[in-house]
Amino acid sequence: MAIDFHCNLFTPESIRKNWFGAPEMLRLIKWWKMEDRVQGKTLAEFIELMDRAGCDKVLVPAIRMFSYKEKTLVWDITEEEVLETVRQSNGRVVGLAGFNPFKGMHSVRQVEKAVREYGFKGCYVHPYGWGLPLNDRKFYPLYTKCAELGVPVSMQVGHSAEHMPNKYGRPIHLDDIALDFPELKVIGAHTGWPWTEEMISLAWKHENVYLGIDAHHPKYLEPSLLHFMKTRGQNKVLWGTNYPAVMHEEAIRVIRTDLGLSEKVAEKILHGNAARVYGL
C-alpha cells in the first residue's frame, strides 16, 4: 500500500476556497485540463479512491501560498482545517503544518502546536510568492524548530506553474540548509524540474536530503531521474501526487508496471521511503 507524501486538501470546501478563489488558480485548472478533477470529494469518497488505487495514507499540508504580484495569500489552508479531516480519517490522512515567513515566530509556534498537540508529522513550504529563496534567514527559525522537533520539512523546488519567479525554488538553495541543519530531513518536492539533475545531486550528496516526485505524472519523469530511482537513489525518492495534479490510481500503476523498476525499488518509492522519513 502506497503513501502519498504530498496530497492537497481535497474537501469541497477547500477546493472552492483555494482552487476557485483566485484567478491564478483558475488559469492552472484550465491549462492543466483539471476541470473534472477539482470538484472536491468528501472524506468517504476520497478514501474509496485511495482504496481503489492501493494507497494507504496521504500526507496533507496546511499551505500558505503568497501571490508575488498581488501581495496577498492565494492559499491559506490552516492546520485546523487539515486537522478536521485527519481526525475523521482513522489514520488514512496525516497532517503537515504550513509556514508564513512574514509572521516569523508566530508561525513557528503554530508549527510547534501542530506537531506537539495535533500529531502532525512535518511542515511544508511554498517559497515563490514571498520573494524569498529557501535558504533565506526568514526560514531558518522554522528549520531550527523542525530540527528540534525531529520532523521533516518538504518544500517545492524547481519551477513555479503560478506566475511567480522560478529562481526562489532553485534546488541548490537546499545545499545551505542541509549543511546548516544536518539533523533536519529535507524533501525537495515537485522533482526540481527543470533543474532535476541539481536536485538529484543534492539528494545523493546529503544524507538528510530527499527528492519528491509529486506533481509530475510518472510517465513524464526525466531519464536521469528514472536512472537515479533505479540505482543509487532508490532510498532517497518519495512518491506523491500533488492531488489533483496527478491521480493516485494511474500514477501507482505506472510506477509498478511501466517504468522498469524492480518490485523492491517500486515498494521503496511508493511506501518504504516515506514511511521511514516521516516515521509512519
Sequence and secondary structure as in RCSB ss.txt:
>XXXX:A:sequence
MAIDFHCNLFTPESIRKNWFGAPEMLRLIKWWKMEDRVQGKTLAEFIELMDRAGCDKVLVPAIRMFSYKEKTLVW
DITEEEVLETVRQSNGRVVGLAGFNPFKGMHSVRQVEKAVREYGFKGCYVHPYGWGLPLNDRKFYPLYTKCAELG
VPVSMQVGHSAEHMPNKYGRPIHLDDIALDFPELKVIGAHTGWPWTEEMISLAWKHENVYLGIDAHHPKYLEPSL
LHFMKTRGQNKVLWGTNYPAVMHEEAIRVIRTDLGLSEKVAEKILHGNAARVYGL
>XXXX:A:secstr
 EEES B   SHHHIIIIISSSHHHHHHHHHTT TTT S   HHHHHHHHHHHTEEEEEEE  EEE TTT SEEE
E  HHHHHHHHHHTTTSEEEEB   GGGHHHHHHHHHHHHHTT    EEE  GGGT  TTSGGGHHHHHHHHHHT
  EEEE S  SSSS GGGG TTHHHHHHHH TTS EEEEGGGTTSHHHHHHHHHH TTEEEE TTS GGG  HHH
HHHHHTTTTTTEE    BTSS HHHHHHHHHHTS   HHHHHIIIIIHHHHHHT 
